[in-house]
Amino acid sequence: MTANRRRTCGVDPGAVRVGLAIDDELGLLAHPRGVLDARDPGALLAALCRFANAENVERFVVGLPLDMSGGEGSAARRARDLARRIGTATGCAVELWDERLSTVQARRTLAAAHVRGRRARAHIDEAAACAILQSWIDARDGNKHQP
């Protein structure tokens, strides 16, 4: 394994915060990388560019918030727009990934780690980004399949 392995970043898009996660050196596990303020789109894209450069990111996996029947609402349209802007700004490949139930899964994961209340709210977006990225990793590796 080389130290220059290109990485994949998971993104949980939100109107106020964007959660980030990144895969490990082997590309097997997703790890939280904090949140970015989403209220200023220009600053958000600049921060994502810095993150991509610092972490050697080659691909972003952006959560696509579909409704339970698979339809797309305004949040999905915003996620598609963000994915397009990330690709343009960073020059990285961008994939959209069904994120249904990622926040539910993130809440359960935090609760299992005894992280609740205010502390859980502070970490929910990066935990959701981890769930999105881990689902993508697992499906890519053939270990699990996305519903």
C-alpha positions in Angstrom: 0.0 0.0 0.0 1.4 3.4 -0.9 1.1 6.5 1.2 -0.3 8.3 -1.9 -3.5 6.3 -2.1 -6.4 8.4 -3.4 -9.3 8.6 -0.9 -13.0 8.8 -1.0 -15.0 11.4 1.0 -18.6 10.8 2.1 -20.8 13.9 2.2 -24.1 14.2 4.1 -25.6 17.4 2.6 -27.7 19.7 4.7 -29.1 23.2 4.5 -27.1 24.3 7.6 -24.3 21.7 8.0 -22.5 19.3 5.7 -21.2 16.2 7.4 -17.9 14.7 6.1 -16.4 11.2 6.4 -13.3 9.7 4.7 -12.3 6.1 4.0 -9.2 4.6 5.7 -5.9 3.8 4.0 -7.2 0.5 2.8 -10.5 1.8 1.5 -12.5 -0.4 3.8 -13.9 1.7 6.6 -15.4 5.2 6.8 -14.3 7.6 9.5 -15.9 10.9 10.6 -14.2 14.1 9.6 -16.4 16.8 11.1 -18.9 19.2 9.6 -18.7 22.3 7.4 -21.1 25.3 7.5 -23.4 25.0 4.5 -25.0 28.5 4.7 -22.3 30.2 2.5 -22.0 28.1 -0.7 -18.8 29.7 -1.8 -17.1 29.1 1.6 -18.4 25.6 1.6 -16.9 24.8 -1.8 -13.6 26.4 -0.8 -13.5 24.3 2.3 -14.2 21.2 0.3 -11.4 22.0 -2.1 -9.0 22.4 0.8 -10.2 19.2 2.4 -9.8 17.3 -0.9 -6.3 18.6 -1.3 -5.3 17.9 2.3 -6.8 14.4 2.3 -5.8 13.4 -1.2 -9.5 12.9 -2.2 -10.2 11.6 -5.7 -14.0 11.0 -5.3 -16.9 12.4 -3.3 -19.9 10.2 -2.5 -22.8 12.6 -1.8 -25.9 11.4 -0.1 -29.0 11.6 -2.2 -32.1 12.0 0.2 -34.8 10.1 -1.6 -38.2 9.6 0.0 -39.1 6.1 1.1 -40.8 5.4 -2.3 -37.6 6.4 -4.1 -38.9 9.8 -5.3 -37.0 13.0 -5.3 -38.1 16.2 -3.5 -36.4 19.5 -3.0 -33.7 18.1 -0.7 -32.7 15.6 -3.4 -32.6 18.4 -6.0 -30.3 20.5 -3.6 -28.1 17.4 -3.2 -27.8 16.9 -6.9 -26.9 20.6 -7.3 -24.3 20.4 -4.5 -22.8 17.3 -6.1 -22.4 19.1 -9.5 -20.8 22.1 -7.8 -18.4 19.9 -5.8 -17.3 18.2 -9.0 -16.8 21.5 -10.8 -15.0 23.2 -7.9 -12.7 20.2 -6.9 -12.2 18.4 -10.2 -12.9 15.2 -8.4 -15.3 12.5 -9.4 -18.7 12.7 -7.7 -21.2 10.0 -7.1 -24.7 10.3 -5.7 -25.7 7.6 -3.2 -29.1 6.7 -1.8 -29.0 8.0 1.8 -32.4 6.8 3.0 -32.3 6.0 6.7 -28.6 7.2 7.0 -29.6 9.6 9.8 -31.6 6.9 11.6 -28.6 4.6 11.4 -26.3 7.5 12.6 -28.6 8.1 15.6 -28.6 4.4 16.5 -24.8 4.3 16.2 -24.4 7.3 18.4 -26.9 5.9 21.0 -25.0 2.6 21.0 -21.9 4.5 21.9 -23.8 6.3 24.7 -23.7 9.6 22.8 -27.0 11.4 23.4 -28.6 14.8 23.6 -26.5 17.8 22.7 -23.4 15.7 22.0 -25.3 13.5 19.6 -26.7 16.6 17.7 -23.2 17.9 17.3 -22.1 14.6 15.7 -25.1 13.5 13.7 -24.1 15.0 10.4 -20.6 13.4 10.3 -22.1 10.1 11.6 -24.6 10.2 8.7 -21.7 10.9 6.3 -20.0 7.8 7.7 -23.1 5.7 7.1 -23.4 7.0 3.5 -19.7 6.3 2.8 -19.7 2.9 4.5 -22.8 1.8 2.6 -21.0 2.8 -0.7 -17.8 1.0 0.3 -19.7 -2.2 1.3 -21.7 -2.2 -2.0 -18.6 -1.5 -4.1 -16.8 -4.4 -2.4 -19.7 -6.7 -2.9 -20.1 -7.2 0.9 -23.5 -5.7 1.1 -26.0 -4.3 -1.4 -27.8 -1.0 -1.1 -31.5 -1.4 -0.7 
